[in-house]
């Protein structure tokens, strides 16, 4: 169970509350059974192409699919016959006429498009099957694949449709007259009545729309409902004809292929990203759900869903995810600290983002965070590889920050300067809380260290940052007895360095090994850009400069004091002299140095495995 609700659910609930008060429109009455619908029913369902379902309101209330069945039956006709034979029978041009108009091409007798009743009856006549029952079985099976569950016919609505469907029967006879239907039109008209009488829910509509968005594969069940090459044809006629004489205004303002039905349902499809289902029975003068249109318009504007305002999606937004137990910062830790980070570091989670962040691509990240929120105490969002970010993505991140912060969790933003809109949006929305909540870092490593430090303060409160280390704490002296340690410490020379003082310069001749007794120091390299990159940070009880004892090469990095630093230096010459006076001590020191280098190599290997 999630720790808190998704900001997407919050937004859908807000829209539901706002538009539930709308009383415009009337319930359809020309089919008597539809007149029994409760005008207060109102459901919204958004389903992503990854199969995540967001639903609010009366999303599980059954109703009949009506004209929303038309694009799906048209797709089955395409699969059964191919494009060319279907185009000979059904056109694809918008009409601007009512859905039940007798709109046929005067030369060929073809219906203008498959979204009006004439075209839908012709499509039903193209469904393969030796008997009417076989054709109906294939239709129900097809609808079930789209919805992800078995669907059935509402028999009361079917009888009502059939009893009052005289105009549609007239259309059927007109189609027979022009040989669009080549046999008795009655079975095709009855099949059309049956397809319109299939019982669905708003959730079903959302999943069906998402299946079209996902190139014919149901994102919830994983089953294929239609071959992908025909999805573009379905969406094309939905875009130009799906909302009847409102189609042009719909695609201009809302910008998604859509289809409405007189029972109050609407589906909208954003290809490759999501499907939307809305259900509310009161209709406007064009036969479209009043609340449905307002909801889709608000969703399109708020989440920036317009089809013709899309950046290149490219790669998935989530490039990499790892925890502080898998990869630590470059700060070198004491054994006690390292053990604590291995044990508790999974509460630090890093998300490396990439590409163009829109509502749909960001939703994937936000959903994953919400599902994992119980185990996350520190969340790091890295924007280094992000190409663009729009306002709907900024809204999602802002709402995620609020929710995590309200639960006492910390969110860190790395390389946020690459997405200036994010900072501006956060500052405008968070106001006086901005400075407190928006933690920005220039480097992923520094953000990781911040999280580690706060985690260790909570788990190891007795550690003193200003303490002086005892010689036996150093890994270099492991397995040495007190006498052997005293023998080595007698050779050490004490040095003190001021804050920001350079302890070692890159390129210097290596003459000493440094034992850090108090304070912290960092190894850095100079970049070609003139900046610096931190390689590691050392604290009391750690050694640095040990490579000099192994390879005698010049120093490869600069060491700078982060605070006032106290060191004990073991000169290389004194270390070499141990071969004559105390060979056993030198062997133990070399073994400990080798073990330390092996530990660093393993850490580097773990980093490579995480970033691979």
Rosetta blueprint (number, residue, H / E / L):
1 X L
2 X L
3 X L
4 X L
5 X L
6 X L
7 X H
8 X H
9 X H
10 X H
11 X H
12 X H
13 X H
14 X H
15 X H
16 X H
17 X H
18 X H
19 X H
20 X L
21 X L
22 X L
23 X L
24 X L
25 X L
26 X E
27 X L
28 X L
29 X L
30 X L
31 X L
32 X H
33 X H
34 X H
35 X H
36 X H
37 X L
38 X L
39 X L
40 X L
41 X L
42 X L
43 X E
44 X E
45 X E
46 X E
47 X E
48 X E
49 X L
50 X L
51 X L
52 X L
53 X E
54 X E
55 X E
56 X E
57 X E
58 X L
59 X L
60 X L
61 X L
62 X L
63 X E
64 X E
65 X L
66 X H
67 X H
68 X H
69 X H
70 X H
71 X H
72 X H
73 X H
74 X H
75 X H
76 X H
77 X H
78 X H
79 X H
80 X H
81 X H
82 X L
83 X H
84 X H
85 X H
86 X H
87 X H
88 X H
89 X H
90 X E
91 X L
92 X L
93 X L
94 X L
95 X L
96 X L
97 X L
98 X L
99 X L
100 X L
101 X L
102 X L
103 X L
104 X E
105 X L
106 X L
107 X L
108 X L
109 X L
110 X L
111 X E
112 X L
113 X L
114 X L
115 X L
116 X L
117 X H
118 X H
119 X H
120 X H
121 X H
122 X H
123 X H
124 X H
125 X H
126 X L
127 X L
128 X L
129 X L
130 X L
131 X L
132 X H
133 X H
134 X H
135 X H
136 X H
137 X H
138 X H
139 X H
140 X H
141 X H
142 X H
143 X H
144 X H
145 X H
146 X H
147 X H
148 X L
149 X L
150 X L
151 X L
152 X L
153 X E
154 X L
155 X H
156 X H
157 X H
158 X H
159 X H
160 X H
161 X H
162 X H
163 X H
164 X H
165 X L
166 X H
167 X H
168 X H
169 X H
170 X H
171 X H
172 X H
173 X H
174 X H
175 X H
176 X H
177 X H
178 X L
179 X L
180 X L
181 X L
182 X L
183 X L
184 X L
185 X H
186 X H
187 X H
188 X H
189 X H
190 X H
191 X H
192 X H
193 X H
194 X H
195 X H
196 X H
197 X L
198 X E
199 X E
200 X E
201 X L
202 X H
203 X H
204 X H
205 X H
206 X H
207 X H
208 X H
209 X H
210 X H
211 X H
212 X H
213 X H
214 X L
215 X L
216 X L
217 X E
218 X L
219 X L
220 X L
221 X L
222 X L
223 X L
224 X E
225 X L
226 X L
227 X L
228 X H
229 X H
230 X H
231 X H
232 X H
233 X H
234 X H
235 X H
236 X H
237 X H
238 X H
239 X H
240 X H
241 X H
242 X L
243 X L
244 X H
245 X H
246 X H
247 X H
248 X H
249 X H
250 X H
251 X H
252 X H
253 X H
254 X L
255 X L
256 X L
257 X E
258 X E
259 X E
260 X E
261 X L
262 X L
263 X L
264 X L
265 X E
266 X E
267 X E
268 X E
269 X E
270 X E
271 X L
272 X L
273 X L
274 X E
275 X E
276 X E
277 X E
278 X E
279 X E
280 X L
281 X L
282 X L
283 X E
284 X L
285 X L
286 X L
287 X L
288 X L
289 X E
290 X H
291 X H
292 X H
293 X H
294 X H
295 X H
296 X H
297 X H
298 X H
299 X H
300 X H
301 X H
302 X H
303 X H
304 X L
305 X L
306 X L
307 X L
308 X L
309 X L
310 X L
311 X L
312 X L
313 X L
314 X L
315 X L
316 X L
317 X L
318 X E
319 X E
320 X E
321 X E
322 X E
323 X E
324 X L
325 X L
326 X L
327 X L
328 X L
329 X L
330 X L
331 X E
332 X L
333 X L
334 X L
335 X H
336 X H
337 X H
338 X H
339 X H
340 X H
341 X H
342 X H
343 X H
344 X H
345 X H
346 X H
347 X H
348 X E
349 X E
350 X E
351 X E
352 X E
353 X E
354 X E
355 X E
356 X E
357 X E
358 X L
359 X H
360 X H
361 X H
362 X H
363 X H
364 X H
365 X H
366 X H
367 X H
368 X H
369 X H
370 X H
371 X H
372 X H
373 X H
374 X H
375 X H
376 X L
377 X L
378 X E
379 X E
380 X E
381 X E
382 X E
383 X E
384 X E
385 X E
386 X E
387 X E
388 X E
389 X E
390 X L
391 X H
392 X H
393 X H
394 X H
395 X H
396 X H
397 X H
398 X H
399 X H
400 X H
401 X H
402 X H
403 X H
404 X H
405 X H
406 X H
407 X L
408 X L
409 X L
410 X E
411 X E
412 X E
413 X E
414 X E
415 X L
416 X H
417 X H
418 X H
419 X L
420 X H
421 X H
422 X H
423 X H
424 X H
425 X H
426 X H
427 X H
428 X H
429 X H
430 X H
431 X H
432 X H
433 X H
434 X H
435 X H
436 X H
437 X H
438 X L
439 X E
440 X E
441 X E
442 X L
443 X L
444 X H
445 X H
446 X H
447 X H
448 X H
449 X H
450 X H
451 X H
452 X H
453 X H
454 X H
455 X H
456 X H
457 X H
458 X H
459 X H
460 X L
461 X L
462 X L
463 X L
464 X L
465 X L
466 X L
467 X L
468 X L
469 X L
470 X L
471 X H
472 X H
473 X H
474 X L
475 X H
476 X H
477 X H
478 X L
479 X L
480 X L
481 X L
482 X H
483 X H
484 X H
485 X H
486 X H
487 X H
488 X H
489 X H
490 X L
491 X L
492 X L
493 X E
494 X E
495 X E
496 X E
497 X E
498 X L
499 X L
500 X L
501 X L
502 X E
503 X E
504 X E
505 X L
506 X L
507 X L
508 X L
509 X L
510 X L
511 X L
512 X E
513 X E
514 X E
515 X E
516 X E
517 X E
518 X E
519 X L
520 X L
521 X E
522 X E
523 X E
524 X E
525 X E
526 X E
527 X L
528 X L
529 X L
530 X L
531 X L
532 X E
533 X E
534 X E
535 X E
536 X E
537 X E
538 X E
539 X L
540 X L
541 X L
542 X E
543 X E
544 X E
545 X L
546 X L
547 X H
548 X H
549 X H
550 X H
551 X H
552 X L
553 X L
554 X L
555 X L
556 X L
557 X L
558 X E
559 X E
560 X E
561 X E
562 X L
563 X L
564 X L
565 X E
566 X E
567 X E
568 X E
569 X E
570 X E
571 X E
572 X H
573 X H
574 X H
575 X H
576 X H
577 X H
578 X H
579 X H
580 X H
581 X H
582 X L
583 X H
584 X H
585 X H
586 X H
587 X H
588 X H
589 X H
590 X H
591 X H
592 X H
593 X H
594 X H
595 X H
596 X H
597 X H
598 X H
599 X H
600 X H
601 X H
602 X H
603 X H
604 X H
605 X H
606 X H
607 X H
608 X H
609 X H
610 X H
611 X H
612 X L
